[in-house]
Amino acid sequence: MTDSLTHTSPFLVAALYHFVSVPRFASLQASLQTLCEENGVKGTLLLAHEGINGTIAGPDAGIHAALAFLRAQPEFSGLEHKESRASKMPFLRMKVKLKKEIVTMGVEDIDPNKVVGTYVAAKDWNALISDPDTIVIDTRNDYETAIGTFRGALDPKTKTFREFPDWVRNNPGLHNKPKVAMYCTGGIRCEKATAFMKAEGFDEVYHLKGGILKYLEEVPQEESLWDGACFVFDERVSVEHGLKQGEHRLCHACRNPITAEEITSPFYEEGVSCSHCYHSRTEEDRLRYRQRQHQIALAKKRGQRHIGS
């Protein structure tokens, strides 16, 4: 067990997803919301006909109660999750949402329950992506790949996952090698991405089981082929090897992760702008962001947490 999974940090973070047919998914919303709230658990869980996806955080007992509730449902009995820890609560509230898809690609008839790529364990990933017959594809979006990626991986530079299918169809060179290895943060995007690739005629399609998070947890840094940090969708912003919290901060104007060096940029103003978004925002935008940041500062002085922080 890595240092990041010790009890030195008070909040346990659980990232999870499970593709399975759940016709009754809407009926689970209220009871799941109530159970999480009663156990001090916050975060976001998405429920859909095709399964569940999300990340939650809270005291150990609360997270265990939420996971036990889910696994008590016949559809989620095989649910797997990944754990890390946070020094402070990384979410503001608990939200259980009903969705059409638990991860949105926008392509109909792609069902990971019917066909999916071959899972590759973290310990075997280095060998696969080092094989000269393998094309490695990062299925995440541009703001995620900007702070970390596997060596030699192709970056589609997508703004949203909906753009991924067109990127594949517009790059016939992807067929030049027999093997395609794909990865994402926790594994869920690759479930649909590999199913899509199989539907597009790719034969040998592989994906990293448990995603980057599992790799950073299990593979020693001295053996790693990962460079940089991994973006996560909570207030930790990024994690590194051993799932230790990274040094990135989030620009609350554009939601891009920013480095310590970027904070020194003349375009950076906390809560207002950074070098990624300064030229795409108006002075009217920045005035509005400054007003919001002022309210956040006032709430902090009162010992409260502003809902927009």
Disulfide bonds with the S-S distance in Angstrom:
none
